[in-house]
Amino acid sequence: MRHLNIRHTLIAVGVFLTVTVTGLWSWNTLAELFGGPQAQYKHALAATVLLIILRLVTLRTHRGDRFNRHSAS
């Protein structure tokens, strides 16, 4: 099943929002305990997007390496 439907989109948005809100909450909790800087929601969004991009890049690179290795032999 390759096509996206509304259910998958809503689940993805829900997971994304849950991850960003919990990440922000945990960061700010640790910042209060240890006297560090507080983060804003835009920082949590940027960090999550950065992690997603890094994962996609490493996944694509890994797949490309594996493909090139098999096609060369």
C-alpha positions as CSV (number, residue, x, y, z in Angstrom):
1,M,0.0,0.0,0.0
2,R,1.9,3.0,-1.3
3,H,-0.7,5.8,-1.2
4,L,-1.2,8.0,1.8
5,N,-4.6,8.4,3.3
6,I,-6.0,10.8,5.9
7,R,-5.6,8.2,8.7
8,H,-1.9,7.8,8.1
9,T,-1.5,11.6,7.8
10,L,-3.3,12.2,11.1
11,I,-1.3,9.5,12.9
12,A,2.0,11.0,11.6
13,V,1.0,14.5,12.7
14,G,-0.1,13.2,16.1
15,V,3.2,11.4,16.6
16,F,5.2,14.5,15.5
17,L,3.3,16.8,17.9
18,T,3.6,14.3,20.7
19,V,7.4,13.9,20.2
20,T,7.9,17.7,20.0
21,V,5.8,18.5,23.0
22,T,7.4,15.8,25.2
23,G,10.9,16.8,24.0
24,L,10.2,20.4,24.9
25,W,8.8,19.4,28.3
26,S,11.7,17.2,29.2
27,W,14.3,19.7,28.0
28,N,12.7,22.5,30.1
29,T,12.4,20.2,33.1
30,L,16.1,19.4,33.0
31,A,16.9,23.1,32.4
32,E,15.0,24.0,35.6
33,L,16.8,21.3,37.6
34,F,20.3,22.1,36.4
35,G,19.9,25.9,35.7
36,G,20.2,25.6,31.9
37,P,18.5,27.7,29.3
38,Q,14.8,27.2,28.6
39,A,13.7,26.1,25.1
40,Q,10.8,27.4,23.1
41,Y,8.5,25.2,20.9
42,K,10.2,26.4,17.7
43,H,13.4,24.9,19.0
44,A,11.7,21.6,19.6
45,L,10.3,21.7,16.1
46,A,13.7,22.5,14.6
47,A,15.4,19.7,16.5
48,T,12.8,17.2,15.4
49,V,13.0,18.2,11.8
50,L,16.8,18.1,11.9
51,L,16.6,14.5,13.3
52,I,14.2,13.5,10.6
53,I,16.4,15.0,7.9
54,L,19.5,13.3,9.2
55,R,17.6,10.0,9.4
56,L,16.5,10.3,5.8
57,V,19.9,11.2,4.6
58,T,21.6,8.4,6.4
59,L,18.9,5.9,5.2
60,R,19.3,7.1,1.6
61,T,23.1,6.9,1.8
62,H,23.0,3.4,3.4
63,R,20.7,2.1,0.8
64,G,22.8,3.7,-2.0
65,D,26.0,2.1,-0.6
66,R,24.3,-1.3,-0.3
67,F,22.9,-1.0,-3.9
68,N,26.2,0.0,-5.4
69,R,28.1,-2.8,-3.6
70,H,25.8,-5.5,-5.0
71,S,25.7,-4.1,-8.5
72,A,29.5,-3.9,-8.7
73,S,30.0,-7.6,-8.0
